[in-house]
Amino acid sequence: MPIGWCWTVKTDEKSNEITAIPELLKLLDVKGCIVTIDAMGCQRAIAAQIIAQEGDYVLALKGNQGGLYEDVRTFLKPLRCASLTYPHRYHQTVDGDHGRVEVRRYWTVDQFDWLADRAKWKGLNLIGMVESERHIGDTVSVERRYYISSLTNDAVRFGHAVRSHWVSRTPCTGPWMSPSMKMLPGASRGSSGELCGVTTYCPELAAAGKNRQGGSQSQAL
C-alpha cells in the first residue's frame, strides 16, 4: 500500500527551488509531520516556516552551507569510532535483495552548543550523520550524508525520516505528501518534478505500515 503521493505547484519560469519551496509549504498542512528537504532547500527561512506551521524538519547539508557543513561533518565523523564516548544515539538497519545488501547507520547528537550558527536556525535540536554501506557482489561502496533537524534526539525516528525521503522519491520525482495531511487550495497532484526533493513523513502513518527492513539495532551512548 502506498503511503504518499507526488504533488507539484506551478511556479514562475524564473523561479527556482529555494523560492518555490516556501510557496509549496504554504499549501500544505504539515502540523505533526516531518518535512525533509535536499541541501538546496536547507535555508534558515524555510526551517523557520516549517516550525511556524507546527511541523518538524530534517534538512540535508552540503557544501552550499559553507562553514555549517564543515563544522557538522568534522564533529560527527569521529562517531564512527566505537570507542568514542561522547553522548549520542545510534541506529542501524540491514536489508537487501537481488544480490544487494545495504547497511545504514545513523548517529544523532543534541549537545552541540559549540555550533556558532545554532541560534540562527529556528528549532534546531540535533545534528545527524547517515552512513550507507552497499555490498553488490564483491563491490563495496560507502556514502556519508549530514543533516540538521528540529527533532528530539532519537536516532530511530531520525533514520525513518531520512529513509522515507528516498523511498518516497523512488516512484516519482515530485514533492511527496502523506495522505493523512491536508492539501490546501492551489496544489495539484502530479509527477513533473517541479520541486524535486521535498518530502513529508508522518510517523503515525508509518507506524501503521509494515516494516520492510531486514533487521535493526539501536543504542544510546
Backbone as CSV, one residue per row, in Angstrom:
resi,resn,N_x,N_y,N_z,CA_x,CA_y,CA_z,C_x,C_y,C_z
1,MET,0.849,-1.202,0.000,0.000,0.000,0.000,0.878,1.243,0.000
2,PRO,0.688,2.177,-0.939,1.484,3.391,-0.965,1.149,4.281,0.226
3,ILE,2.148,4.993,0.736,1.911,5.882,1.871,2.121,7.343,1.491
4,GLY,2.238,7.632,0.188,2.409,9.021,-0.195,2.079,9.248,-1.654
5,TRP,1.936,10.505,-2.008,1.663,10.901,-3.382,2.648,11.973,-3.793
6,CYS,2.777,12.139,-5.107,3.557,13.262,-5.630,2.646,14.471,-5.762
7,TRP,3.219,15.638,-5.462,2.456,16.872,-5.625,3.353,17.907,-6.277
8,THR,2.761,18.739,-7.125,3.518,19.812,-7.758,2.795,21.130,-7.549
9,VAL,3.541,22.193,-7.663,2.952,23.528,-7.580,3.526,24.355,-8.721
10,LYS,2.679,25.067,-9.428,3.122,25.864,-10.574,3.924,27.062,-10.077
11,THR,5.090,27.268,-10.684,5.958,28.368,-10.288,6.308,29.216,-11.500
12,ASP,6.810,30.404,-11.241,7.242,31.286,-12.310,8.440,30.683,-13.040
13,GLU,8.555,30.933,-14.330,9.631,30.358,-15.122,11.004,30.735,-14.589
14,LYS,11.118,31.909,-13.976,12.400,32.374,-13.472,12.620,31.968,-12.016
15,SER,11.656,31.272,-11.451,11.785,30.856,-10.059,12.721,29.661,-9.950
16,ASN,13.173,29.383,-8.725,13.985,28.197,-8.504,13.484,27.492,-7.248
17,GLU,14.149,26.409,-6.882,13.679,25.594,-5.776,13.645,26.358,-4.454
18,ILE,14.633,27.216,-4.220,14.705,27.941,-2.958,13.501,28.858,-2.779
19,THR,13.082,29.526,-3.851,11.951,30.446,-3.745,10.622,29.718,-3.830
20,ALA,10.607,28.546,-4.475,9.351,27.834,-4.666,8.942,26.993,-3.452
21,ILE,9.910,26.471,-2.708,9.583,25.619,-1.567,8.691,26.329,-0.545
22,PRO,8.976,27.571,-0.148,8.083,28.251,0.794,6.652,28.359,0.279
23,GLU,6.501,28.554,-1.038,5.159,28.652,-1.603,4.443,27.306,-1.525
24,LEU,5.159,26.220,-1.751,4.567,24.899,-1.634,4.160,24.610,-0.192
25,LEU,5.036,24.955,0.752,4.738,24.699,2.161,3.473,25.425,2.604
26,LYS,3.225,26.607,2.046,2.021,27.354,2.398,0.755,26.595,2.009
27,LEU,0.878,25.713,1.027,-0.279,24.970,0.542,-0.529,23.689,1.335
28,LEU,0.396,23.326,2.207,0.299,22.056,2.924,0.151,22.272,4.420
29,ASP,-0.663,21.447,5.036,-0.793,21.444,6.483,0.206,20.420,7.017
30,VAL,1.371,20.891,7.465,2.438,19.987,7.893,2.440,19.753,9.403
31,LYS,1.406,20.191,10.086,1.351,20.032,11.533,1.504,18.560,11.916
32,GLY,2.467,18.283,12.808,2.682,16.926,13.273,3.477,16.054,12.325
33,CYS,3.942,16.617,11.207,4.710,15.844,10.230,6.168,16.310,10.199
34,ILE,7.011,15.477,9.601,8.423,15.790,9.447,8.677,16.114,7.984
35,VAL,9.194,17.290,7.712,9.498,17.716,6.353,10.992,17.514,6.103
36,THR,11.323,16.734,5.086,12.723,16.534,4.732,12.979,17.173,3.372
37,ILE,14.106,17.871,3.272,14.419,18.602,2.050,15.891,18.415,1.708
38,ASP,16.173,18.315,0.416,17.550,18.213,-0.049,18.334,19.481,0.307
39,ALA,19.645,19.431,0.100,20.525,20.515,0.521,20.156,21.866,-0.086
40,MET,19.602,21.871,-1.293,19.221,23.140,-1.918,18.218,23.896,-1.052
41,GLY,17.367,23.168,-0.344,16.348,23.800,0.481,16.749,23.992,1.926
42,CYS,18.020,23.775,2.226,18.497,23.967,3.603,18.743,25.458,3.824
43,GLN,17.663,26.161,4.168,17.692,27.613,4.347,17.039,27.974,5.679
44,ARG,17.551,28.983,6.339,17.030,29.372,7.655,15.559,29.761,7.578
45,ALA,15.197,30.490,6.542,13.810,30.935,6.408,12.864,29.757,6.231
46,ILE,13.297,28.735,5.498,12.469,27.551,5.285,12.309,26.782,6.586
47,ALA,13.390,26.639,7.340,13.319,25.962,8.640,12.348,26.694,9.562
48,ALA,12.446,28.014,9.594,11.567,28.811,10.455,10.109,28.665,10.034
49,GLN,9.852,28.599,8.727,8.481,28.459,8.229,7.885,27.107,8.641
50,ILE,8.671,26.053,8.560,8.186,24.726,8.949,7.823,24.704,10.430
51,ILE,8.664,25.301,11.264,8.381,25.364,12.698,7.129,26.199,12.948
52,ALA,6.993,27.327,12.237,5.818,28.184,12.394,4.541,27.443,12.017
53,GLN,4.637,26.503,11.069,3.476,25.719,10.652,3.315,24.453,11.491
54,GLU,4.059,24.381,12.601,3.951,23.309,13.596,4.400,21.943,13.073
55,GLY,5.368,21.976,12.170,5.973,20.741,11.706,7.395,20.627,12.211
56,ASP,8.070,19.547,11.869,9.490,19.370,12.164,10.241,19.239,10.854
57,TYR,11.538,19.500,10.891,12.326,19.412,9.667,13.565,18.547,9.853
58,VAL,13.981,17.927,8.740,15.266,17.258,8.613,15.855,17.767,7.301
59,LEU,16.900,18.583,7.393,17.457,19.246,6.220,18.858,18.731,5.923
60,ALA,19.078,18.334,4.678,20.382,17.818,4.261,21.395,18.947,4.159
61,LEU,22.635,18.649,4.527,23.724,19.616,4.447,24.697,19.231,3.345
62,LYS,25.160,20.236,2.627,26.238,20.032,1.666,27.095,21.294,1.668
63,GLY,28.015,21.347,0.734,28.947,22.455,0.695,28.312,23.817,0.527
64,ASN,27.047,23.852,0.049,26.401,25.150,-0.139,26.148,25.872,1.180
65,GLN,26.274,25.138,2.299,26.117,25.768,3.608,27.460,26.159,4.226
66,GLY,28.511,26.034,3.468,29.822,26.511,3.876,30.289,25.983,5.219
67,GLY,30.541,26.925,6.153,31.082,26.583,7.458,30.211,25.632,8.251
68,LEU,28.887,25.729,8.105,27.980,24.859,8.858,28.205,23.407,8.469
69,TYR,28.292,23.140,7.203,28.523,21.769,6.727,29.852,21.239,7.253
70,GLU,30.902,22.018,7.135,32.225,21.574,7.577,32.266,21.342,9.078
71,ASP,31.619,22.223,9.852,31.602,22.072,11.306,30.885,20.783,11.715
72,VAL,29.730,20.533,11.106,28.952,19.339,11.445,29.693,18.084,11.005
73,ARG,30.232,18.083,9.804,30.955,16.916,9.298,32.178,16.600,10.164
74,THR,32.947,17.622,10.505,34.155,17.420,11.304,33.823,16.869,12.683
75,PHE,32.716,17.338,13.254,32.339,16.893,14.593,31.771,15.473,14.590
76,LEU,30.947,15.135,13.598,30.253,13.849,13.611,31.077,12.690,13.060
77,LYS,31.977,12.946,12.165,32.712,11.863,11.522,33.406,10.931,12.516
78,PRO,34.011,11.449,13.612,34.663,10.556,14.578,33.703,9.615,15.306
79,LEU,32.388,9.853,15.219,31.434,8.973,15.896,31.490,7.553,15.349
80,ARG,32.086,7.376,14.192,32.223,6.034,13.627,33.166,5.169,14.454
81,CYS,33.964,5.783,15.298,34.879,5.028,16.166,34.097,4.495,17.361
82,ALA,34.057,3.189,17.515,33.259,2.559,18.566,33.701,2.985,19.961
83,SER,34.962,3.400,20.107,35.479,3.759,21.425,35.085,5.163,21.866
84,LEU,34.497,5.938,20.960,34.122,7.307,21.297,32.990,7.308,22.320
85,THR,33.138,8.077,23.377,32.148,8.079,24.458,31.302,9.341,24.482
86,TYR,31.468,10.228,23.519,30.661,11.452,23.516,29.190,11.076,23.402
87,PRO,28.295,11.697,24.208,26.870,11.334,24.212,26.234,11.426,22.812
88,HIS,25.656,10.333,22.381,24.987,10.317,21.085,24.031,9.136,21.042
89,ARG,23.173,9.119,20.009,22.268,7.997,19.762,22.691,7.323,18.456
90,TYR,22.460,6.013,18.390,22.883,5.245,17.225,21.805,4.245,16.827
91,HIS,21.609,4.104,15.520,20.640,3.143,14.998,21.207,2.530,13.723
92,GLN,20.983,1.239,13.529,21.494,0.554,12.346,20.431,-0.354,11.747
93,THR,20.359,-0.378,10.428,19.448,-1.285,9.743,20.220,-2.038,8.666
94,VAL,19.749,-3.226,8.347,20.343,-4.041,7.291,19.215,-4.587,6.426
95,ASP,19.311,-4.406,5.142,18.342,-5.016,4.232,19.005,-5.301,2.898
96,GLY,18.320,-6.012,2.034,18.896,-6.335,0.741,17.966,-7.181,-0.104
97,ASP,18.262,-7.210,-1.384,17.538,-8.056,-2.329,18.332,-8.134,-3.629
98,HIS,18.090,-9.184,-4.387,18.712,-9.369,-5.700,20.247,-9.232,-5.641
99,GLY,20.851,-9.819,-4.623,22.302,-9.794,-4.524,22.883,-8.527,-3.945
100,ARG,22.025,-7.621,-3.498,22.486,-6.365,-2.901,22.198,-6.365,-1.409
101,VAL,23.176,-5.964,-0.617,22.997,-5.807,0.824,23.371,-4.379,1.187
102,GLU,22.512,-3.723,1.950,22.805,-2.350,2.357,22.681,-2.206,3.866
103,VAL,23.743,-1.686,4.456,23.771,-1.398,5.891,23.684,0.115,6.043
104,ARG,22.699,0.576,6.791,22.541,2.011,7.030,22.764,2.284,8.512
105,ARG,23.642,3.229,8.801,23.969,3.581,10.176,23.614,5.046,10.407
106,TYR,22.980,5.303,11.530,22.524,6.662,11.848,23.083,7.086,13.212
107,TRP,23.687,8.260,13.258,24.168,8.837,14.510,23.497,10.201,14.714
108,THR,23.068,10.487,15.919,22.486,11.804,16.222,23.071,12.347,17.518
109,VAL,23.198,13.662,17.585,23.755,14.358,18.758,22.910,15.598,19.025
110,ASP,22.598,15.844,20.281,21.842,17.059,20.607,22.614,18.005,21.523
111,GLN,23.847,17.675,21.844,24.688,18.551,22.655,25.760,19.160,21.757
112,PHE,25.446,20.340,21.225,26.388,20.992,20.314,26.293,22.512,20.475
113,ASP,26.379,22.974,21.703,26.330,24.412,21.974,27.515,25.146,21.352
114,TRP,28.535,24.392,20.988,29.709,24.990,20.358,29.405,25.513,18.960
115,LEU,28.313,25.039,18.363,27.992,25.422,16.976,27.575,26.888,16.926
116,ALA,28.379,27.689,16.284,28.155,29.135,16.276,26.822,29.534,15.666
117,ASP,26.370,28.798,14.666,25.143,29.158,13.954,23.879,28.561,14.570
118,ARG,23.975,27.852,15.683,22.814,27.140,16.210,21.619,28.066,16.439
119,ALA,21.854,29.196,17.035,20.759,30.115,17.362,20.101,30.715,16.128
120,LYS,20.766,30.644,14.993,20.229,31.227,13.766,19.215,30.317,13.078
121,TRP,19.163,29.044,13.527,18.250,28.071,12.915,17.104,27.787,13.874
122,LYS,15.925,28.227,13.520,14.751,28.075,14.370,14.492,26.605,14.676
123,GLY,14.399,26.280,15.974,14.025,24.940,16.397,15.106,23.885,16.272
124,LEU,16.327,24.256,15.934,17.392,23.270,15.726,17.693,22.521,17.022
125,ASN,17.493,21.195,16.994,17.691,20.360,18.184,18.772,19.311,18.025
126,LEU,19.031,18.874,16.806,20.047,17.828,16.652,20.776,17.948,15.320
127,ILE,21.953,17.342,15.297,22.705,17.173,14.059,22.892,15.669,13.868
128,GLY,22.892,15.214,12.641,22.939,13.780,12.399,23.807,13.400,11.217
129,MET,24.272,12.161,11.250,25.068,11.603,10.163,24.477,10.264,9.746
130,VAL,24.451,10.024,8.435,23.976,8.756,7.883,25.102,8.147,7.058
131,GLU,25.381,6.889,7.323,26.374,6.169,6.538,25.688,5.000,5.844
132,SER,25.763,4.967,4.523,25.173,3.892,3.736,26.294,3.039,3.154
133,GLU,26.302,1.776,3.541,27.323,0.845,3.058,26.651,-0.197,2.171
134,ARG,26.971,-0.190,0.884,26.320,-1.081,-0.083,27.269,-2.175,-0.533
135,HIS,26.762,-3.386,-0.519,27.513,-4.546,-0.986,26.794,-5.126,-2.202
136,ILE,27.457,-5.088,-3.348,26.918,-5.690,-4.566,27.998,-6.608,-5.124
137,GLY,27.822,-7.904,-4.919,28.870,-8.842,-5.300,30.115,-8.582,-4.473
138,ASP,31.235,-8.370,-5.154,32.498,-8.083,-4.464,32.753,-6.588,-4.313
139,THR,31.814,-5.788,-4.757,31.990,-4.335,-4.707,31.321,-3.742,-3.466
140,VAL,32.065,-2.932,-2.732,31.547,-2.274,-1.540,31.714,-0.764,-1.707
141,SER,30.637,-0.008,-1.502,30.701,1.447,-1.581,30.134,2.050,-0.299
142,VAL,30.679,3.180,0.110,30.238,3.846,1.341,29.958,5.311,1.047
143,GLU,28.820,5.777,1.503,28.435,7.186,1.334,28.000,7.733,2.683
144,ARG,28.419,8.953,2.992,28.011,9.594,4.247,27.301,10.905,3.936
145,ARG,26.224,11.156,4.658,25.455,12.379,4.494,25.226,13.010,5.868
146,TYR,25.051,14.322,5.877,24.935,15.048,7.142,23.672,15.908,7.131
147,TYR,23.078,16.074,8.321,21.777,16.742,8.432,21.701,17.609,9.684
148,ILE,20.780,18.573,9.645,20.355,19.296,10.837,18.854,19.064,10.969
149,SER,18.354,19.074,12.208,16.946,18.725,12.405,16.376,19.366,13.663
150,SER,15.060,19.539,13.648,14.349,20.042,14.822,13.841,18.903,15.701
151,LEU,14.070,17.650,15.299,13.600,16.504,16.064,14.328,16.385,17.398
152,THR,13.686,15.739,18.360,14.386,15.397,19.588,15.393,14.301,19.273
153,ASN,16.323,14.064,20.173,17.430,13.159,19.892,16.998,11.696,19.912
154,ASP,16.558,11.208,18.763,16.087,9.841,18.600,16.599,9.339,17.245
155,ALA,17.630,8.494,17.271,18.245,8.037,16.029,17.299,7.188,15.193
156,VAL,16.399,6.459,15.850,15.443,5.627,15.120,14.483,6.508,14.317
157,ARG,13.912,7.483,14.976,12.973,8.390,14.306,13.670,9.182,13.202
158,PHE,14.876,9.640,13.495,15.674,10.350,12.501,15.927,9.457,11.284
159,GLY,16.298,8.208,11.542,16.564,7.276,10.459,15.347,7.014,9.603
160,HIS,14.191,6.865,10.239,12.957,6.630,9.492,12.637,7.826,8.585
161,ALA,12.854,9.026,9.100,12.559,10.223,8.317,13.486,10.325,7.110
162,VAL,14.770,10.102,7.324,15.740,10.172,6.234,15.439,9.099,5.192
163,ARG,15.172,7.890,5.655,14.898,6.787,4.735,13.626,7.041,3.933
164,SER,12.608,7.604,4.573,11.350,7.848,3.868,11.526,8.858,2.748
165,HIS,12.488,9.760,2.906,12.735,10.767,1.869,13.116,10.082,0.562
166,TRP,14.024,9.111,0.641,14.499,8.448,-0.567,13.518,7.401,-1.054
167,VAL,12.853,6.698,-0.146,11.869,5.700,-0.563,10.724,6.356,-1.299
168,SER,10.248,7.485,-0.775,9.094,8.154,-1.378,9.432,8.760,-2.728
169,ARG,10.702,9.059,-2.964,11.095,9.649,-4.243,11.350,8.601,-5.315
170,THR,11.410,7.329,-4.918,11.715,6.286,-5.895,10.698,6.204,-7.018
171,PRO,9.379,6.164,-6.719,8.412,6.024,-7.804,8.061,7.319,-8.507
172,CYS,8.513,8.454,-7.991,8.151,9.718,-8.615,9.238,10.737,-8.379
173,THR,9.143,11.863,-9.056,10.183,12.874,-8.948,9.689,14.167,-8.330
174,GLY,8.440,14.238,-7.975,7.903,15.469,-7.426,7.842,15.461,-5.922
175,PRO,7.353,16.539,-5.316,7.186,16.606,-3.879,6.254,15.494,-3.410
176,TRP,6.422,15.057,-2.205,5.628,13.949,-1.658,4.912,14.392,-0.402
177,MET,3.704,13.906,-0.224,2.918,14.305,0.929,2.115,13.127,1.428
178,SER,2.088,12.943,2.738,1.313,11.860,3.325,-0.161,12.065,3.076
179,PRO,-0.914,10.980,2.787,-2.351,11.131,2.561,-3.096,11.577,3.806
180,SER,-2.446,11.541,4.985,-3.118,11.998,6.200,-3.024,13.509,6.350
181,MET,-2.231,14.163,5.473,-2.093,15.605,5.521,-3.203,16.284,4.730
182,LYS,-3.426,17.540,5.029,-4.414,18.314,4.297,-3.735,19.103,3.202
183,MET,-4.294,19.056,2.005,-3.807,19.876,0.914,-4.705,21.103,0.820
184,LEU,-4.105,22.265,0.884,-4.862,23.499,0.798,-5.037,23.882,-0.673
185,PRO,-6.002,24.734,-0.996,-6.256,25.105,-2.394,-5.014,25.643,-3.086
186,GLY,-4.754,25.146,-4.302,-3.622,25.655,-5.067,-2.613,24.594,-5.437
187,ALA,-2.568,23.495,-4.695,-1.636,22.414,-5.014,-2.348,21.413,-5.901
188,SER,-1.582,20.666,-6.686,-2.182,19.682,-7.573,-1.367,18.406,-7.559
189,ARG,-2.048,17.293,-7.837,-1.368,16.016,-7.871,-0.671,15.854,-9.215
190,GLY,0.552,15.309,-9.207,1.273,15.123,-10.444,2.646,14.549,-10.191
191,SER,3.496,14.542,-11.223,4.837,13.995,-11.074,5.834,14.705,-11.988
192,SER,5.652,15.996,-12.175,6.516,16.723,-13.094,7.854,17.048,-12.475
193,GLY,7.970,16.955,-11.148,9.254,17.201,-10.513,9.637,18.662,-10.449
194,GLU,8.667,19.562,-10.478,8.986,20.994,-10.436,9.702,21.361,-9.139
195,LEU,9.419,20.604,-8.062,10.058,20.884,-6.777,10.658,19.596,-6.232
196,CYS,11.510,19.018,-6.993,12.101,17.734,-6.603,12.847,17.864,-5.279
197,GLY,12.636,16.907,-4.363,13.427,16.876,-3.142,12.708,17.288,-1.883
198,VAL,11.410,17.586,-1.932,10.650,17.938,-0.742,9.791,16.741,-0.344
199,THR,9.934,16.287,0.890,9.201,15.120,1.350,8.602,15.393,2.720
200,THR,7.417,14.866,2.966,6.859,14.925,4.305,6.610,13.517,4.798
201,TYR,6.922,13.292,6.053,6.830,11.961,6.653,6.013,12.075,7.934
202,CYS,4.942,11.318,8.022,4.098,11.338,9.209,4.321,10.054,10.006
203,PRO,4.950,10.136,11.173,5.298,8.951,11.957,4.125,8.040,12.266
204,GLU,2.958,8.613,12.582,1.826,7.766,12.956,1.350,6.926,11.774
205,LEU,1.515,7.472,10.548,1.125,6.720,9.366,2.116,5.592,9.103
206,ALA,3.399,5.899,9.258,4.420,4.890,9.022,4.322,3.754,10.032
207,ALA,3.962,4.086,11.269,3.872,3.073,12.317,2.788,2.053,12.012
208,ALA,1.806,2.459,11.227,0.707,1.554,10.904,1.055,0.607,9.761
209,GLY,2.158,0.908,9.055,2.546,0.069,7.929,3.493,-1.039,8.337
210,LYS,3.856,-1.853,7.353,4.753,-2.965,7.614,6.203,-2.510,7.500
211,ASN,7.059,-3.056,8.346,8.479,-2.750,8.313,9.153,-3.653,7.294
212,ARG,9.746,-3.058,6.253,10.351,-3.853,5.199,11.835,-4.106,5.441
213,GLN,12.380,-3.600,6.564,13.789,-3.756,6.809,14.103,-5.160,7.275
214,GLY,15.303,-5.628,6.917,15.696,-6.974,7.301,16.059,-7.089,8.762
215,GLY,16.524,-6.027,9.366,16.899,-6.074,10.769,17.402,-4.737,11.214
216,SER,17.402,-4.489,12.512,17.870,-3.202,13.012,18.354,-3.324,14.439
217,GLN,19.148,-2.357,14.848,19.582,-2.294,16.236,19.828,-0.844,16.584
218,SER,19.618,-0.494,17.854,19.760,0.874,18.297,20.436,0.912,19.648
219,GLN,21.041,2.064,19.945,21.644,2.219,21.257,21.822,3.690,21.560
220,ALA,21.886,4.017,22.837,22.140,5.368,23.313,23.445,5.338,24.089
221,LEU,24.345,6.251,23.765,25.637,6.311,24.432,25.860,7.681,25.031
